[in-house]
Amino acid sequence: MRKNLLCLFSIAFTLVLPAVHASEHEPLVVFLVRHGERADLSKDSELSAAGRERAAILARTLRSAEIEYVHSSDFIRTRVTAEPTAVEHGLEVALYDPRDLPALVAKLRGTGGRHLVVGHSNTTPPMVELLGGRPGPAIDEKSEYDRLYIVTIGRDGATISVTMRYGETYHPGQGQ
């Protein structure tokens, strides 16, 4: 009887140990935004004054988020949006190819930790979806710059996504 209890305890301990070990790891947390307001409609435009202010507000919004990595596509408007948050956390901005979002998702999942990803109106919602989150409606290309997604993926693969707003509030139809 004692041998059976010892065996049962040993099996139970073995089954529980990996679960305890897995819960010690932090989940993957990804903050995703579209770049701030553009100065013009050129292919690689700068940010406007409002866009630079939004980038600063983003950095203040995420100042206690313990960001470990900052990613941006290689466009001026995305790099300038990402830079204040990178500086706030003492990080460099890593560039990614917006035409290969699955590669970025694989990198994020493989790295774990807390990431900021700065993208575009046509890449940010698909990125959220690739991570398993809910992207919501399409981003209004002309005037919506305040959407902030937070996608959390636990070590068990469970995904939770939240959509927030930051900075000057977007109102549908305001840019038309």
C-alpha positions, 0 to 999 in steps of 0.5 A: 500500500505504501509503495502504491502511494509513493508511486502515485505521489511520484507520478502526480509530482512528475505531472505537476512539475512541468505545469509549475515550471511553465507558469514561472515563464512570463507570457508573450505580450505584444503592444501593436499600433499604427504609426502616428499622423503623417506629414504628407501622403508621400511614400516615406513621409515624416510624422506631422507635429500631431504624429510626433506628439502621439509618439510621445504620448505612446511612450508615456502610455507604455512607460510602465509596461516593461517593454523589452523589444521595439519593432518597426517597419523601415519607414520614417513614420513608423521608426519615428513613432517607435523611437520615444518608446525605445528611448524610454526603455533604453532599447534599440528599434529592430526593423521588420519586413511588413510584407512578411508578417508570419516571420515577425510572429515567429520571432515574437513567439520564439523570443517571448517577453514584452514587445511594441510593434509599430506598423501600418493601417494595413499591417497592424490588424493582420498582425493582431490576427496572426497572433490570435487576437481580435483585430476588429474593423479595418483601421480608417486610413485617413484619420485613425491613429489612436488604436492600441492593441494588446495581445497576450499569449500564455505559455499554454497558448491561450490568447487574450486581446484588448483594444484601447485608444490613446492620445487624441481620440479618433471619431469615425468620419473625422478625416473625410 
